Amino acid sequence: MDIRRCSRTVARIPLLLSPLIAFPALAQQELEEIVVTARLRTENYATTPAAIKAFTAGEIQAAGIDRVHDFIQLTPNMTVVQTQNPGNTFITIRGISQARNSDMPVAVVVDGVLMTNPAEFNQELNDIQQIEVLKGPQGALYGRNAIGGAINIVTKPATDQFEAKIRAGLDDGPGWLAQGNVSGPIGDKLKYRAALSYSDTDGFLQNTYLNDKADPYKDFSGRVRFTWDPSDKVSGDFRYSASHIETTALYFVINNDYGLGPGLTGVNVSGNQYNNPNYTGVPIRVNNPGEGIKNADQLSMKWDIKGDHGTFTSITSYDALDEILTGDAFDFRPPPQSFNVLIGPFIAPGSCAVAFYSCATVPLVDQQRATVTDWNQSQYLNVRTTSQEFRYASDMSGKFNWLAGVYLLGTTRYISTGNMVDTGSGVSRVYRTPRTSDGNPADFAVPNPQWTYLADGQDNFAWAAFGSLSYNFTDQWDATFSARYDEDTRKQTTLTPASFIPASLAGDLVTGQERKKTWDAMQPKLTVRWRPSDKVTLYGDLSRGFRSGGFNQSGVALAGVAGVKDTFDQQIADTLEFGVKTQLNNNRISLNAAVFDTDLTGAYYFIFLVQSSTQNLGSIDKSHYKGVEVELNALLTDNWNVNFAYAVTDSTIKADAEVPNIVGTKVPLVPDYTMNIGTSWTKPLNRKSNTSFVVRGDWRRVGKTWWGPGDVTVSPLPWDQIPRDPYDVLDVRVGLQGKDWEFTIWGKNVQDEKYNDEFSYPFVWKAEPARWGVQYTKSF
């Protein structure tokens, strides 16, 4: 940490911790009591033997949590990157990270229903009752992919009495927001709740080439939920949710202005920043804004049947996701600035004027077509999943309690990616059929003719059996042992048309060929809790997490890049954790801490292959993480709350057979530390009308982050030599609130910190600048 950044950090702390008022009388109230269900049972947050960050309905409203990025930014040792398109949201939790096309490192559960597709995670959080982030491997209960933790999202329940709420807002994009929810009874046994949200903003990042915003965003989403209680023993919960997002995509930036194209000359205007993830001086310059369109639907049914000694639960869900993204292709700059251009006339086989693409099938074209052009691309994803869970949980009244269950998941997945010649007619959407009239590449009888095209289909089936046993030895001591066996079988079929299989892959990549592989693991977890007093809880646990492997797109292994194969490995994380939770000063202060040590096999990193325009995962054999987390929350007065959290993770690559030179370096995508400081202050103005003035500030610093595991691809400098420097983000909220209304002025990244949200050699994704807005909420 350099002196200048450190001084800036210290200077912010008094601002955040001082509401600029005289210190009032000591608080008489207590911190809010929180009940969590993240461990599939109802427990008090303060005594739960796990590292949990919980956000109640009041905290969600006070912090302005509207999307998943908002609560992750407030969670120690957890980061998120939104990049490329609406479905690409990458989470890192305690060093366990996510990369493109991989499953998430956390299980996400909404109203008891497991989310089966990571592309669904990026959604509006409207009408939410509680969010619980459970850290550490949770595979014993939630199964594969809960290798780093679990996120439990609880929407607000249907009510016995009619209630409604509306919210309207504006931002400086400019943009606007409209949300509403309504709930009430339908007869004696049936209740409903419905929520609707629409947001539309022009965006905040400038595309200097098109003189327009690069990141416009529209989101239209809704949810309807019915609760039916035919008797005091049986209850049913039925939910349908849908989301439609429209935005742009692929507005990456190359941190280099060398090489303006074959045969062209230019001046390097930015210096040698080609491999520097900290450089933010190059603007967005895509000549095609592209599209990012995502449609997600989920239908679920949950039954609870209570017996004399426990409860039987059945959960059925169906998920459908369609996503298309289009835009410029590598190197994301317009001609003649791009160094990856096509210069006409397009030439006959055997000779090639293209830096990165195969010309084996390029036809001879009339000399009048001579031009300088570049590339655009289209990617399409279609996923359908059906899941079923059955479980039985004993009641919690005695010393001994248990649960057992089974889980089934079927998935069909189709993905196509490809590049087209940019003929100046915009970017075309390509779904399941490449752009050609004669079935061959480079068919200039159509605009934007297809140059490369890869397509794969998957038919996957996973199942699991799990159980948990808990025993209370005394009022102070108890232990829980859980275990789950997961098996995931995936079959991938090459659907690339024969004419689009490159000559270099002929014989190794065949249309219709199938690859099949099964990954499986047992995931045990032992937790011991000791409560020496009502205000102190100590715990320790030993756990294993498992994330299933998967397939890269067919044929990428033949590119010869170290670490990139047609499949990427499964992951196993073994973690030892110790923690303490305390409540002090008459429950006005909580102080929690945890230490953990994790051995991980198969850590992922991302590699983009220009030749096939494919996004691929490599795996690192063995990695090690150790870390410490401390969190303090204090109600200093009845109206003034402060919180502080610091988490550090030390990561090291321990072994890798394919790229041994990366041993001893940092694991990709893992910040060294995160730090959060926040405060909120409420000043009553009129007791009769319950009107108050509210101020809140939340500051976060994210430490150094390495983006790749050393020099595993062609690059001027190894990825691990230039990490992204720490960055700081400050959010503020100021407003008035009454008994049933609230008016808020909000700001995010108010100091306009410039940093790159992602670095993926050789391009970066710019983080959002300062944003401002207002919101008005009214309850009925």
KETIVO-159750 format. One record per atom (N, C-alpha, C): x negated, y, z. Coordinates in steps of 0.2 Angstrom, whole numbers, plus 5000, padded with zeros to 4 digits. Example, Ala and Ser with C-alpha at 12.3 -4.5 7.8 and 13.67 -1.06 7.14 Angstrom:
REM KETIVO-159750
493449725039/493849785039/493449845039/493649895035/493249955036/493650005039/
REM end
This chain:
REM KETIVO-159750
499649945000/500050005000/499650065000/499650114995/499250164995/499450224999/499050275001/499150325006/499750365004/499850384997/500350424995/501050394996/501050324994/501750294995/501850285002/501350265006/501450265013/501750325016/501450385014/501750445017/502450465015/502550445009/503250455007/503750405011/503550345012/503950305016/504050335023/503550355026/503550375033/504050445033/503950485028/504350545028/505150535027/505350475024/506050455024/506350435030/505950405034/506250375040/506550425045/506350485046/506750525050/507350545047/507350555040/507950575037/508450525038/508350455037/508750405038/509050395045/508550405050/508750385057/509050445060/509050505058/509350565061/509950585057/510550585061/511150615057/511150685059/510650715061/510550795062/511050815066/511150785072/511650805077/511250795084/511550835089/511250815096/511450745098/510950715102/511050645104/511650645108/512250605106/512850605110/512750555116/513250545120/513350505125/513250425123/512950385127/512850315125/513450285123/513450235119/513950195117/514350155122/515050155121/515450105126/515650045122/515650055115/515950005111/515349945110/515549895107/515049845105/515049835098/514449795096/514449785089/515049735087/515249735081/515849695078/515649625079/516149585082/516049515082/516249485075/515749445073/515849415066/515949345066/516349315063/516549245062/516349225055/515849165055/515649145048/515849075047/515849055041/516048985039/515548955034/514948985034/514448965029/514248895030/514348865036/514148795037/514748745037/515248765033/515848735033/516248715039/516148765044/516448765050/516548835053/516948855057/517048915060/516648925066/516148975065/515648985070/515549065072/515349085078/515149145079/514449165076/514449215072/513849235069/513249245074/513349265079/512749285084/512449215087/512849165087/512549095089/512449045084/512649065078/512549015073/511748995072/511548935072/510848915071/510648925064/510648975061/510448985054/510249065053/509849075048/509749145046/510249165041/510749215044/511349235040/511349305040/511449335034/511649405033/512349415031/512749435036/513449445035/513749515034/514149525029/514549585027/515249575028/515549615033/516249615035/516549655030/517249655030/517649705026/517449775027/517349795034/517249855035/516549875033/516049835033/515349845031/515349855023/515749815020/515849815012/516049885010/516549905014/516849975012/516350025014/516050025020/515650075022/514950085017/514750025015/514150025011/514250035004/514850035002/515050034995/514849974990/514949914993/514749854990/515249844984/515149854978/515549844972/515349784968/514649774968/514449714964/513949674968/513649624965/513249574969/512549614970/512349654966/511749694967/511749734974/512349754975/512349804981/512249764988/512549704989/512449664995/511749634995/511449614989/510849584989/510249634991/510349694989/509949754990/509849764998/510449745001/510449755009/510249695013/510049645009/509849575012/509149565012/508849555018/508049555019/507849485015/507249495012/506949435008/507349405002/507749454999/508149434994/508149484988/508049474982/508049524977/508449494971/508649544967/509049524961/508849564955/508749534949/508649574943/509149564938/509449614935/509949614930/509649634924/509549584919/509149594913/509449564907/509349594901/509449564894/510249574892/510649544897/511349544895/511749524901/512449534901/512849524907/512749464911/512649404908/512549344911/511849324914/511349374913/510749354915/510549394922/510749364927/510549394934/510149344938/509549364939/509049324942/508949344950/509049284954/508949294961/508349264963/507949294968/507449274972/507549274979/507549214983/507749214990/507149174993/506849204998/506249175002/505749144997/505649184991/505149164986/505449114981/505949074983/506249034978/506649074973/506449064966/506649114961/507049084956/507349124952/507749104946/507449134940/507449094934/507249124928/507749104923/507649134917/508149124911/508349054910/508949034909/509248974908/509148924913/508948944919/508948894925/509548904929/509648854933/510248864938/509948914944/510448934947/510248984953/509948944959/509548984963/509248954969/509748954975/510348974974/510848974979/511448944977/511848914981/512448894979/512948954981/513448964976/513849024977/514548994978/514949004983/515548984985/516049034986/516549034982/517149084982/517749054985/517949074991/518549044994/518548974994/517948944996/517848874997/517748834991/517748874985/517648834978/516948854976/516548804974/515848814972/515848834965/515448894964/515348924957/514948874953/515148854947/514748804943/514348834938/514348894936/513948924931/513648984933/512948994933/512649054936/512849114932/513049104925/513249164922/513849204924/514249164929/514849194931/514649244937/514049244940/513849274946/513949354946/513749374940/513749454940/514549474938/514849494944/515549514943/515749574948/516249604947/516549654952/516749624958/516549654964/516749624970/517349674973/517949654971/518549694972/518949654977/519149684983/519649654987/519349594991/518749614994/518349554997/518349565005/518449505008/518549505015/517849505019/517449455016/516749445019/516349415014/515649435015/515149395011/514549375016/514349315015/513849285020/513349255016/512749275017/512149255014/511749205019/511749145017/511449095022/510749075018/510149085022/509549075019/509149015021/508748985017/508448925018/508848865014/508548815013/508848755009/509448735012/510048735008/510648715011/510948655007/510548615004/510748564999/511148505003/510948505010/511348445014/512048455014/512348515013/513048535013/513248555006/512848595002/513048624996/512748584990/512348544991/512048504985/511548544981/511448514975/510948534970/511048614969/510448644969/510348714967/510448754973/510648734979/510648774985/509948764988/509448764984/508748754986/508448814990/508748874989/508548934993/509048954998/509648934997/510148965002/510848954999/511348995002/512048984999/512349055000/512749074996/513149134997/513949114997/514249135002/514949125004/515349185003/515749194998/516149254997/516849234998/517149275003/517849265005/518249325003/518749314998/519249364996/519749375002/520049435001/520549445006/521149405006/521449375011/521949325011/522649365009/523149315007/523849345006/524149355013/524549405013/524849435019/525549415020/525749415027/526449405028/526949465027/526549525027/526949585026/526649615019/527049655016/526849695010/526349745011/525749745007/525249795008/524949805001/524649865000/524349884993/523849934994/523349934990/522849984990/522650004983/522450064982/522250084975/521650124976/521150124971/520550164971/520350184964/520150254964/519950284958/519350314959/518850314954/518250344954/517950374948/517450414948/517150444943/516350434944/515950424938/515250434939/514950474934/514350494934/513950534930/513750504923/513950444921/513850414915/513950454909/514550484908/515150484913/515450424912/515850404917/516250344918/516850354923/517250304923/517750304928/517950234930/518250224936/518450164939/519150164941/519550114940/520250104943/520250034946/520550034952/520549964955/521249964960/521549904960/522149904964/522249834967/522549824972/522749754975/523449764978/523749704978/524449704982/524549634984/524849634990/524949564993/525649564997/525849504998/526549505002/526749435002/527349425005/527649355005/528149344999/528249284997/528749264992/529149204996/529649225000/529949175004/529649165010/529849105014/529549095020/528849055020/528749015014/528148975014/527648995009/527849045005/527349054999/527149135000/526549144999/526249214999/525849224993/525749284991/525349304985/524849364987/524349364983/523849424983/523549434976/523549494973/523349504967/522849564967/522349564963/521849614963/521649624956/521549694954/521349714947/520849764947/520349764942/519849814942/519649824935/519549894933/519349914927/518849974928/518249964925/517750014925/517450024918/517250084917/517050104910/516550164911/515950154909/515450204909/515050204903/514850274901/514450274895/513650254896/513450254903/512850224904/512350274907/511750254909/511250304912/510550304909/510450254905/509750254902/509850274895/509350314892/509350354886/508950314881/509250294875/508950274869/508750334865/508150344865/507850404861/507950394854/507950334851/507950324844/508650344841/509150314845/509850334842/510150394846/509750424850/510050484854/510750464857/510750414861/511350384864/511150344870/511650334874/511550294880/511350214878/510850184882/510750124880/511150074884/511450094889/511850044894/512550054895/512950074890/513650074892/513950014895/514450014899/514649954902/515449964903/515849914901/516549904903/516649834906/517049844912/517249774915/517949774917/518349724914/519049724916/519049654919/519249654926/519349584929/519949584934/520149524935/520749524940/520749454943/521149444948/521249384952/521949384955/522249324955/522849314958/522849254962/523049254968/522949204973/523649184976/523849124977/524449104980/524249054986/524549064991/524549024997/525148994999/525248924999/525848895001/525748845007/526148855012/526148815018/526848785019/526848725016/527548685016/527648665023/527148655027/527248635034/526648655038/526648645045/526048665049/525448615048/525548565044/525048515043/524748525036/525048555031/524848555024/524848625022/524248645019/524248715016/523848705009/524148745004/523848744997/523548814996/523048824992/522748884990/522648884982/522948924978/522948924971/522648984969/522148984965/521749044963/521649044955/521749104952/521549114945/521149174945/520549174942/520249244941/519949244934/519849304931/519649314924/519249384924/518749384920/518249434919/518049444912/518149514910/517949524903/517449584903/516849574901/516249624901/516049644894/516049704892/515749734886/515149784888/514649764885/514049814886/513549804880/512949834880/512449814875/511949764878/511449744874/511049694876/510349704873/509849674876/509149664873/508849734872/508949784876/508649844875/507949844879/507549804877/506849794880/506349844877/505849854881/505349904879/504649874879/504249884874/503549864873/503149914876/502749904881/502349954884/501649964880/501749984874/501149984869/501450024863/501050064860/501150094854/500650084848/500350024849/499850004844/500249974838/499849974833/500049934827/500749944825/500849994820/501550014818/501749974812/501449914811/501649874805/501149854801/501149794797/500649774792/500649824787/499949854786/499849894780/500049974782/500249984789/500450044791/499850074796/499850134797/499350164802/499750204807/499450214813/499850254818/499350264823/499550304828/499150324833/499350294840/498950274844/499150244850/499250304855/499950314857/500150374860/500150364868/500150294870/500250284877/499650254881/499150244877/498550214880/498750134881/498250104884/498250024884/498750004890/499350014889/499849994894/500149924892/499949894887/500249834884/500449784889/500049774894/500149714899/500249744906/500449814907/500549844913/501249854915/501549814920/502249814922/502449874926/501949914927/502049984931/502150044926/502050034920/502050094915/502750104913/503050164914/503750174913/503850234908/503250254904/503250314900/503550294893/503550234891/503850224884/504550214884/504950254880/505650254880/505950194877/506650184878/507050134874/507150164867/506950114862/506950144855/507250084851/507750044853/508049994848/508450034843/508450014837/508750044832/509450004831/509549954834/510249924834/510449914842/510949944844/511149944851/511449874853/511649834848/511849774850/512449764854/512649704856/513249694860/513049644866/513349644871/513349594876/514149584879/514449534877/515149524878/515249454882/515549454888/515549394892/516249394894/516549334893/517249314896/517149254900/517449264906/517449204911/518049194914/518249134915/518949114918/518849064923/519149064929/519149014933/519848994936/520048934937/520648914939/520448854945/520748864951/520548824956/521148804960/521148744964/521648724968/521348694974/521548714980/521248694986/521848664991/521748604994/522248584998/521948565005/522248585010/522048565017/522648525020/522448465022/522948415026/522748405033/523048425038/522848415045/523148355047/522648315051/522848255054/522748255061/522848205065/522848205072/522048215074/521648195070/520948205073/520448245068/520748275062/520348305058/520748335052/520348355047/520648385041/520448365035/520848345030/520648315023/520748375019/520248385014/520148445010/520048415003/520448444998/520348424991/520248494987/519748504983/519548564979/519448544972/519848574968/519848554961/519748624957/519248624952/519148694949/519048674941/519148724937/519048724930/518748794928/518148794925/517848854923/517648864916/517748914913/517648924906/517248994905/516748994901/516349044900/516049054893/516149114890/515949124883/515549184883/514949184880/514549244880/514149254873/514249314870/513849324864/513449384865/512849384864/512449444864/512049454857/512049514855/511649534849/511249594850/510749604846/510349664846/509649654842/509249704843/508549704840/508249634843/507749614838/507349554840/506649584842/506149544844/505549564846/505249594840/504849654840/504649684847/505049744849/505749744847/506249794850/506049864848/505749874843/505549944841/505749954833/505950014831/506250014824/505650024819/505650004813/505150014808/505050094807/504550114806/503850084805/503450074812/503750094818/503450084824/503250014826/503749964824/503649894826/503049864822/502649824826/502149784823/502349724820/503049704821/503249644819/503849654813/503549674808/504049694802/503949654796/504449654792/504449624786/504349674780/503849664776/503749704770/503949674764/504449704760/504549674754/504049694748/504049654742/504549604741/504449544745/505049504747/504949444751/504649394746/504149364748/503749324744/503849254744/503549214739/503649144738/503249104743/503549044744/503148994749/502448994748/502048984753/501348974753/500949044754/501349094755/501049164757/501549194761/501249234766/501749264771/501449334773/501949374773/501749444776/502049454783/502249404786/502549414792/502149384798/502049424803/501549414808/501749354812/502449344813/502549284818/503049234816/503349244810/503849194808/503649154802/503949094802/503749054796/504049074790/503649074784/503949094778/504049034773/504048974776/504048914771/504648914767/505248944769/505848934765/506049004762/505549054762/505749124760/505749124752/506349134749/506349134741/505949204738/505749194732/505549254729/506149304727/506049364729/506549414728/506349464723/506749494720/506649554715/506249604718/505749634714/505249684717/505649744719/506249754717/506649814719/506849814726/506849754729/507049744736/506449764741/505849784738/505349804742/505549854747/505349834754/505649884759/505249864765/505249904770/505049884777/505649874781/505649824784/506249814789/506049764795/506449754799/506249714805/506849664806/506849644812/507349584814/507849604819/508349574819/508849574824/509049494826/509449494831/509549424834/510249414837/510449354837/511149344840/511049274845/511349274850/511349214855/512049204857/512249144857/512949124859/512949074864/513349074870/513349024875/514049014876/514248944877/514848924878/514848864883/515148874889/515148824894/515848814897/515948744898/516548724901/516348674907/516648684913/516448644919/517148624922/517148564924/517748534929/517448504935/517648524941/517348494947/517948474951/517748424956/518248394961/517848374967/518048404973/517748384979/518248354984/518148304987/518548274993/518048274999/518348305005/517948295011/518448285017/518248255022/518548255028/518148275034/518448325038/518048355044/518448335050/518048315055/518448305061/518548365065/518948365070/519048425074/518448445078/518448505081/517848525084/517948525092/518448495094/518548495101/518148455106/517848405103/517448365108/516648375107/516248335110/515548335110/515248315103/515648275100/515448245094/515948265088/515648285083/516048295077/515648285070/516048275065/515748255059/516148275053/515848265047/516148275041/515848235035/516248215030/515948175025/516348195018/516048185013/516348205007/516048175000/516348184995/516048174988/516248234983/515748234978/515848294974/515648264967/516048284962/516048274955/516048334950/515548334945/515548394941/515348374934/515848394929/515648374922/515548444918/515048444914/514948514911/514848494903/515048534899/514948544892/514648614890/514048614887/513748674885/513448674878/513548734875/513348744868/512948814868/512348814865/511948874865/511648874858/511648934855/511348944848/510949014849/510349014846/509949074846/509649074839/509549134836/509249144830/509049214828/508649224823/508449294821/508749304814/508849364812/509149384806/508649444803/508649444796/508349504793/508749564794/508549614797/508949674798/508949714791/509549704788/509649744781/510049804782/510049834788/510349894789/511049894790/511449844791/512149834791/512349824799/511949844803/512049824810/511849754812/512149734817/511949664820/512549614819/512449564816/513049514816/513049464821/513649444824/513749394829/513749324825/513349284828/513249214826/513449174831/513949124830/514149084835/513949014833/514248974830/514048904828/513848894821/513848944817/513648934810/513248994808/512648974806/512149024804/512349064798/512149124797/512349174792/511949154785/512249114781/512049094775/512649074771/512549084764/513149064760/512948994756/512248984756/512048914753/511748864757/511848884764/511548834769/510848834770/510448884767/509748894768/509548954771/509048964774/508749024777/508649074772/508649134774/508449194769/508849194763/509549184764/510049194759/510249264758/509949304754/510049374754/510649394750/511049344748/511749354746/512249374751/512049374758/512449394763/512049454767/512349494770/512049544774/511749514780/511149534783/510849514789/510749434788/510349414783/510349334782/509949304787/510149244789/509849204794/509149184792/508649194797/507949174796/507749114800/507949124806/507849064811/508549044814/508648984816/509248964820/509148904823/509248894830/509248834834/509848834837/510148774838/510748754842/510648694845/510948694851/510948624855/511648624859/511848564860/512448544864/512248504870/512548514876/512448474882/513048444884/513048384887/513548344890/513348324896/513448354902/513148334908/513648304913/513448264918/513848244923/513448234929/513748264935/513348264941/513848234947/513548204952/514048174957/513548184963/513948184969/513548184976/514048154981/513648134986/513948104992/513648134998/514048165003/513648205008/514048185015/513648205020/513948195027/513548235032/513848245038/513548285043/513848265050/513348255055/513548235062/513248285066/513648305071/513448355076/513648325083/513148345088/513248315095/513048375100/513448385104/513348435110/513048395116/512448395117/512148365123/512348395129/512348455129/512548495135/512848565133/513048605137/513248675135/512748715131/512148695133/511548735130/511248705124/511248635124/510848595118/511348565114/511248565107/511648525102/511148515096/511348465092/510948455086/511448435081/511248445075/511648425069/511148395064/511348335061/511048305056/511448305050/511248325044/511648325038/511248295032/511548265027/511148235022/511648225016/511348235010/511748235004/511348204998/511648154994/511248134989/511648164982/511148194978/511448214972/511148184966/511548164961/511248144955/511548184949/511148204944/511348244939/511048214932/511448194928/511248164921/511448214916/510948234912/511048284907/510848254900/511248264895/511148244888/511148294883/510648304880/510648364875/510548334868/510948364863/510948344856/510748404852/510348394848/510048444843/510648454838/510848514837/511348534833/511148584827/510448594827/510148634822/510248604815/510548644810/510648614803/509948594801/509848544797/509248514794/508848574790/509248614787/508848664782/508548714787/508748724793/508448774797/507848744802/507748684801/507248654805/506548674802/506148704805/505448734802/505048674800/504748684794/504348634791/503848604796/503548644801/503048624806/503348574811/504048574811/504348524816/504648464813/504648464806/505048414802/504748344805/505148294806/504948234808/505048224816/504848284819/504848284827/505548314829/505848354825/506548384827/507048364822/507548324824/508048294819/508748314821/509148334816/509848354818/510148294820/510548304826/510948244829/510548204834/509848214835/509548174840/509748194847/509648144851/509848154858/509348144863/509348184868/508848174874/509248174880/509048124884/509448114890/509048104896/509148134902/508748124908/509148134914/508948094919/509348104925/508848124931/509048174935/508748204940/509148184947/508848164952/509148154958/508748164964/509048174970/508648184976/509148174982/508848144988/509148154994/508948214998/509448245001/509348315004/509548305011/509048295016/509248295023/509148355026/509448365032/509348425036/509448415043/509048435048/509048425055/509048495058/509548505062/509548575066/509648565073/509248595077/509248585084/509348655087/509848665091/509948735094/509948735102/509648785105/509648795112/509848865114/510348865118/510648925121/510448935128/509848965130/509748975137/510149015141/510549065137/510949105140/511549125135/512049155137/512549175132/512349225127/511749265128/511549315124/510949295120/510649235120/510049215117/510249145114/510049135107/510049075104/509449065100/509149005101/508548985098/508648915094/508348915088/508548855084/507948835080/507948775078/507448755073/507748705068/507548705062/507748655057/507248635052/507348575050/506948545045/507348525039/507248545033/507748535028/507448525021/507748495017/507548485010/508048515005/507848545000/508248574995/508048544988/508548544983/508448504977/508748554972/508448564966/508748604960/508548554954/509048544951/509048494945/508548524940/508248484936/507848504930/508348514924/508048524918/508448544912/508048544906/508448564901/508148564894/507948634891/507348644889/507248694884/507548684878/507648734873/507948714867/507448674863/507748624859/507448574856/506848594851/506248564852/505648574848/505148624851/505348664856/504848714858/504248684861/504248624863/503648594866/503048594860/503248584854/502848584848/502448654847/502648704850/502348764850/501648764853/501448714857/500848714860/500648754865/501148784869/501048834874/500948794881/500448804884/500348764890/500848774895/501148714898/501648724903/502348724900/502448734894/503148734891/503248664887/503748634890/503948564887/504648564885/504948514882/505648514880/506048504886/505748484892/506148484898/505748524903/506148544908/505748574914/505948534920/505548534925/505548484930/506148504935/506348454939/506748464945/506248504950/506648534955/506248564961/506448534967/505948524971/506048504978/505748554983/506148574988/505848624993/505948585000/505348585003/505348555010/505248615015/505648635020/505648695024/505648675031/505248705035/505248705042/505348775044/505848785049/506048855051/506248855058/506048915061/506148925068/506448995069/506949005073/507349065073/507549085080/507649145081/507949175088/508449225086/509049225090/509549275089/509749305096/509749365097/509849395103/510349455103/510749455108/511249515109/511049555116/510849615115/510649655121/511049715122/510949745128/511249805130/512049805129/512249755133/513049745132/513249735125/512949695121/513149685114/513149745110/512749795111/512649855107/512049845102/511649795104/511049785100/510949715098/510849695092/510649625090/509949625087/509549575089/508849575087/508749495085/508649485078/508549415076/507949415072/507649355073/506949345069/506949265067/506549255062/506449185059/505749185056/505449125057/504849105053/504949045049/504749045043/504848985039/504148965035/504148895033/503648875030/503848825024/503748835018/504048795013/503548775008/503548705006/503248675001/503648664995/503548684989/503948684983/503548644977/503948594974/503648574968/504148594962/503748614957/504148634951/504348704951/504048754954/504248824953/504248844946/504748884944/504948904937/504548964935/504348974929/504149044926/504449044919/504549104916/504849114910/504349124904/504449094899/503949114893/504449124887/504349184883/504749194877/504249174871/504549134867/504149114861/504449144855/504049194852/504249234847/504349194841/504049144839/504149104833/504849074832/505149054838/505849024838/506349074841/506049134844/506549174847/506849134853/506549094856/506849054862/506549074869/507049064873/506849084880/506749014884/506149004887/505948944889/505748944896/505748884900/505448884907/504848834907/504348854910/503848814912/503848794920/503548744922/503548724929/502848724932/502748744938/502148744942/502148684946/501648644947/501648584950/501848594958/501448624961/501548634968/501348704971/501848734975/501748804978/501948804985/501648854988/501748854996/502048924998/502448935002/502748995004/502748995012/502549045015/502649055022/502849125023/503349135028/503649205029/503849215036/504049285037/504349305044/504849355042/505449355045/505949395044/506149425051/506249495052/506549525058/507049575056/507649565060/508149615058/508449645065/508549705065/508849745071/509449785069/509949775073/510549815072/510749845079/510849915079/510949945085/511549995085/511949995089/512550045090/512250095095/511950145093/511650195098/512150235102/512750255098/513250285101/513950255098/514450275100/515150245098/515150265090/514850315088/514850335081/514250335077/513750305080/513050305076/512750235076/512650205071/512350145070/511750145066/511150115068/510550105064/510350035063/510050015057/509849945056/509149955053/508749895054/508049895052/507949815050/507649805044/507449735043/506849735039/506449685041/505749685037/505649605036/505449585030/505349515028/504749515024/504249465025/503649455022/503649385019/503449375013/503349305011/502649305007/502249255010/501549245007/501649185002/501549194996/501549134991/500949114988/500849054987/500149034984/500348974979/500048974973/500048914969/499548864971/499748804973/499248754976/498948704971/499348684966/499148644961/499548644954/499148634949/499548634942/499048594937/499248544935/498848494931/498748524924/499248564921/499148584914/498848654914/498848694919/498548754919/498148764926/497648734926/497248724933/496948794935/496848844930/496548904932/497048954936/497648934937/498148974940/498148954948/497848904950/497848884957/497548934961/497848954966/497649004971/497949074970/498249084964/498649144963/499349144966/499649204965/500349214968/500849174963/501349154967/501949124963/502349184959/502549164953/502849224950/503549244953/503749304952/504349334954/504449334961/503949334965/504049334972/503749404975/504149444978/503949504981/503549484987/503049524989/502649514995/503049525001/503549575001/503949595006/504549635004/505049645009/505549685008/505649725014/505849785014/505949825020/506649865019/507049865024/507649905024/507749945030/507950005029/508150045035/508750085033/509250085037/509950115036/510250145042/510650195041/511050225046/511750245044/512250245049/512850275047/513050315053/513450365052/513650415057/514350435056/514750435061/515450455060/515650505065/515850565062/516050625066/516850635066/517150615072/517850635072/518050705071/518550725067/518650795066/519350805068/519850765068/520550775070/520850705073/520850705079/521050645082/521850625081/522250675080/522950665079/523050635072/522650655067/522750625060/522150575059/521750555064/521250505063/520750525057/520650585056/520150605051/519450615054/518950585050/518250585052/517850605046/517250625047/516750645043/516250585043/516050555038/515550495038/514950505033/514350495036/513750495032/513350425033/513150405027/512750335027/512150345022/511650315025/511050315020/510750245021/510450215015/510150145015/509550155010/508950145013/508350145010/508050075010/507750055004/507449995003/506750004999/506249965002/505649954998/505549884997/505349874990/505149804988/504449804986/504049754989/503349754989/503049724982/502449714981/502149694975/502449634972/502549624966/502849564963/502349544957/502149484957/501849454951/502349424946/502249424940/502749404935/502649344931/501949324931/501849264928/501249224931/501149164930/500649124934/499949124930/499749174929/499049174925/499149174918/498549164914/498549174907/498749104904/499349094904/499649034900/499849044893/499849104891/500049124884/499549174882/499549194875/499149244873/499249314875/498849344879/498949404882/498249444883/498249504882/497549544884/497349534891/497749524896/497549514903/498049464906/497749424910/498249374914/498749414917/499349374918/499949414921/499749424928/499449374931/499349384939/498849444941/498549474936/498049524938/498349594939/498949604936/499249664936/499949654939/500049664946/500749654948/501149724947/501849714948/502149774949/502049804956/501949874956/501849904962/502449904967/502449914973/503049924977/503449984974/504149984975/504550034973/505050044979/505350104979/505850124984/506450144981/507050134984/507650154982/508050174988/508350234987/508750264993/509450274990/509950254994/510650264992/510950304998/511450344996/511750385001/512550395000/512950395005/513650405004/513850455009/514250505007/514550555012/515250565010/515750565015/516450575014/516850585020/517550595018/518050595023/518450535023/518750515029/519150465029/519750475034/520350455033/520850455037/521150395039/521750385041/522050325044/522150275038/522350305032/522450255026/522150285020/521650325020/521350355014/520650365015/520250375010/519550385010/519350425004/518950475005/518650514999/517850515000/517450484995/516750474996/516350504990/515850534991/515350554986/514750504987/514550474982/514050424983/513450434978/512850414980/512250424976/511850354976/511650334971/511150274971/510550294967/509950264971/509250284968/509250364968/509450394973/509550464973/508850504971/508250474973/507650504972/507350484965/507850454961/507650434954/506950404953/506850354957/506250314957/506250274950/505650284947/505550254940/505150194941/505450134939/505050074939/505450024934/505049974933/505349924928/505649864932/506249844931/506549794935/506349724933/506049714927/505749654925/505249664920/504749624921/504149624916/504149544914/504149534907/504149474904/503749474898/503049464899/502649474894/502849464887/502849514882/502549574883/503049634883/503649624886/504149674886/504349684893/504649744894/504949764901/505649784900/505949784906/506649804907/506749854912/506949914910/506949974914/507449974919/507349994925/507749994931/508250054930/508850054933/509250104932/509050174936/509150234933/508950294936/509450314942/509350374944/509850404949/510550404946/511050384950/511750384948/512150424953/512650454951/513050494956/513850484955/514250484960/514950474958/515350494964/516050494963/516550504968/517050444968/517350434974/517850384974/518450404979/519050384977/519650394982/519950334983/520150314989/520450254991/521050274995/521650234993/522250244997/522550184998/522750175005/523150105007/523850125008/524250075007/524950085008/525250025012/
REM end
